[in-house]
Amino acid sequence: MTLYENLANQLEESIRSGALQPGARLPSVRRISSSRGVSPATVFQAYYLLEARGLVRARARAGYFVAAENGEVPQPQTASASGENSVELDVADRVFTLLDSVMKRNIVPFGSPIPSPALFPLPRLGKSMAAAARTLSPWATVDEMSPGKQVLRRLIAARYAVDGITVRVDEIVITNGALEALNLALASVTRPGDAVVVESPTFYGALQAIQRLGLRAVEVSTHPHDGLDLAALGQAIARHQPKACWLMPTFQNPLGCTMPEDRKRELVALLALHRVPLIEDDVYGELYFGPRRPLPAKAFDREGLVLHCSSYSKTLAPGYRIGWTAAGLHADAVKRLKLSTTLATSAPSQLGLARYLAGGGYDRHLRKLREQLAHQYAGAAHAVARHFPAGTQATRPDGGYMFWIVLPEGTDAVELHRRALAQHVSVAPGPMFSASGQFGNCIRINFGHPLDARAERALEQLGKLAAQLVPG
Amino acid sequence: MTLYENLANQLEESIRSGALQPGARLPSVRRISSSRGVSPATVFQAYYLLEARGLVRARARAGYFVAAENGEVPQPQTASASGENSVELDVADRVFTLLDSVMKRNIVPFGSPIPSPALFPLPRLGKSMAAAARTLSPWATVDEMSPGKQVLRRLIAARYAVDGITVRVDEIVITNGALEALNLALASVTRPGDAVVVESPTFYGALQAIQRLGLRAVEVSTHPHDGLDLAALGQAIARHQPKACWLMPTFQNPLGCTMPEDRKRELVALLALHRVPLIEDDVYGELYFGPRRPLPAKAFDREGLVLHCSSYSKTLAPGYRIGWTAAGLHADAVKRLKLSTTLATSAPSQLGLARYLAGGGYDRHLRKLREQLAHQYAGAAHAVARHFPAGTQATRPDGGYMFWIVLPEGTDAVELHRRALAQHVSVAPGPMFSASGQFGNCIRINFGHPLDARAERALEQLGKLAAQLVPG
């Protein structure tokens, strides 16, 4: 037996014995190389062998992970057809009905848009908030209404800098969560009647905003692995002269996919050529499973055309409603719109959060959170592989807490949603994410909640219900 | 000398000696009657005599007050002409320029829209907030996103009930301050192109919202004493078929005037007849100088057509950004619009405020605040009487912290604003409050800040600058 076979067999034993759980990251090549006294090439060969045996799989930039024991469902490989037309919308009702249902605590929340609030350091955050509230000075309650507290904007700008992204403190506007940031950004760069490019499928919040502002949605197909189709985007720009793109290039909601960085660079160059502002939704950017944060499109923006939107709601402080946009050229317009719509963001919330961030501990919390989400993903993917009908495909996100399941052709996801809800399980059916009602056989699954026994059973129930709905 | 002359002379002596200061409220008729052992009729006669001597003045429902020593400037008696046309707007720039200037701390803030943040019980509120933040449960961060925390909505409904106003808990939606409530209310009942009735002069926030939503403003003249001209409103309804009225019937911003309750009742009946929703801005309603809260129009609404909007920003908790609307028939629409624009209001802010309110002390704080504002008003009115040019008129608010000064015909209020700002004093010039740029000789004065020596001097400066601008 060669060195690398020997190493592969030892690792296989660890996996089969359960010492390395499905979803766990294997030690880095460098670490094994030094601890076992073998060359990095030997380690690579061992990992390749394990991959060939179906026991581990590689994820771009993230290293090797233990595969789900019964194998995995295949990834969907084709993007949806791009809408050639712009579409007027009526998405409100189906979305609100869903939101109502998923917020009930007796429902297993696979359809929920939020991760479990139990994943966050609320007691420590509460202490920071308490200290900020007790020492709040009278003038601090009314200072810097819009763009928001400078102390917080500085902390946000510093974090961009650490990630190698240049953002000026004075282009940051603090908002009531990312949703307000995205809405203000869109309203700041459009007028009623304008066309706006969205992904297909896309976050339904984008469709609601487009509908409310009297805009037209242009859907551009988005690949379940690589993200937005740039050739289709080019055609859509030529055909519709959109006044904005609203995109989520990292850990896209609902697909979970991420555009590779070179494609993000291309995207920004293409939009710059046509002077189309990019509203970049990056609320999951910090929730990566790999070794570093995927750069947002904002990192490649040289002209101030990217309005980068994010928040602490998914990473640290749900319910505090603190988000922001780094809005480039459009920062003043966003700031003014904020002043005349909601005026300001809660001062104690802003200052409490700033105090927590300044005190350290955010990175430690994030590392734990990312590990937990990666672990939950592995568990959910595993259960889907075990329980869902043959022919099911699923995306393989490298971050965030959503993945996208394509059921066998003709399976009615809206009916699945209904039947599941009757059994106290929610899923988000595909048509919620499309202006034109596509994705009738798709569902979005939220793996942001611990996969306890009840949730495991719920995935089994879902698989059975789906199997009943497969035509023929 | 009769009994009442004797009593009047004693009181006059107290006033002349300074024992009773300008702006102070005289003891109630009942109290004097019992303490002096004279009949109530005698006390009334004494007060009438003092009024005739120009030493005291009566305020509706509020009792008698010591007049400013040099007399007072007369009240303006005529309303502006009603705009017969609806108007497209461009108010943004002049408003934002003003807001930028008044938020600077080195400026004497007579043009500011907010009262002094030093008037609020921030340390006690901070303790409630601290306790709420430390005990915030994970699910409380994401529960009841919209319409907002039930514990807070119940407290708000209970307060309406105490004031004799019937409001259901489930028609209340918590918002990021009253400004969001008003904006959501307007967007919920209109579509682009609709006409909306506003007062003339009106709060500029209404004009900004109308402009942003692509609506048309119909200005209806508003009397400096009695409020909106109901006959003119009837004509405006017939001519323009407005889809909403946005009004401030109590302590109107900028006039400071209040519609008598019987006229509010008429207003609601007129709007009900034509099924026109009323967006009622009542943010100063708790800041009355008289013996009780003036009833809002909402109190007379039997059909759910009044969307009553208020907040804690002006009465208790500036910077916390907690407001609400009791939106009647339109509550669901408002709730949904909130969900898709800013999602929710800061959970710790809501729960901190609820904890403060439940703990008692709000009423005691409000009594102190009202007295302080009444006192500051008397001081400011006195200084205006002393320092402003002959021919100046001023409204006499019974609450809130704004009054309206009409300078002699032809005096340029915008130029006054500019020259004052150069001397580090702000005023809000009249044209800010008009879609059609009326009120060129008017200014709004904020008396919500303690009238210290610097502020006194600033009013003297303002009077001198105004005198220089009175034409020939």
Interface residues (C-beta under 8 A of the other chain):
Chain A: A92 V95 F96 L99 M103 R105 I114 S116 P117 A118 F120 L122 P123 L125 G126 K127 M129 A130 A131 A133 R134 T135 L136 S137 P138 W139 A140 T141 V142 D143 M145 T175 N176 G177 L179 E180 N183 A187 P192 G205 Q208 A209 R212 G214 A317 P318 G319 Y320 R321 R336 L337 L339 S340 T341 T342 L343 A344 T345 S346 A347 P348 S349 G352
Chain B: A92 V95 F96 L99 M103 R105 I114 S116 P117 A118 F120 L122 P123 L125 G126 K127 M129 A130 A131 A133 R134 T135 L136 S137 P138 W139 A140 T141 V142 D143 M145 T175 N176 G177 L179 E180 N183 A187 P192 G205 Q208 A209 R212 G214 A317 P318 G319 Y320 R321 I322 R336 L337 L339 S340 T341 T342 L343 A344 T345 S346 A347 P348 S349 G352
